[in-house]
């Protein structure tokens, strides 16, 4: 289910990106990684470790330009992968794969400046998939999948390297129902950095 959802979204973004040859559009490719985490004693005599990564493809198109900034259409697809392992009386490996599609708006401050901060707000849905494999007192595996509405918001900045290329960094949070994708709370924060390609 998740693979089909992501494929359909990627196809939609590719169609939208074809119009990026027009002026006042941009396309971005961003990625991020979560530093490995280790803990001892989560369960008696156990050691756990975790690592994760994310990638985001984004399309933007200027809707309105004002003296104070620029209002853009913002169409992002964000995919995160997180893997955790617990070694103790048994071994368990949990893999979470989440995809967020939250089209909305982006307001850019000082869009013609070398450094241009922005804020984003959008809404759409998230597709969550959690798979767990356990080995200990017997071997077992389970999978949990869900699709749910989510709200996406965040901030970031573009550092112009050339007229057509910028270094972009951002922080986004995707908020949905609690307990999705193996996360106890409602928040799914993502930090990423990459490049923006501007067609202006």
Buried (B, 14 or more C-beta within 10 A) or exposed (E): EBEEBBEEBBEBBEEBBEEBEEEBBBBBBBEBEBEEEEEEEEEEEBBBEBBBBBBBBBBBBBEEBEEEBBBBBBBBBBBBBBBBBBBBEBBBBBBBBBBBBBBBBBBBBBBEEEEBBBBBBBBBBBBBBBBBBBEEEEEEEEEBEBBEEBBBBBBBBBEBEEEEEBBBBBEBBBBBEEBBBBBEEBEBEBBBEBBBBBBE
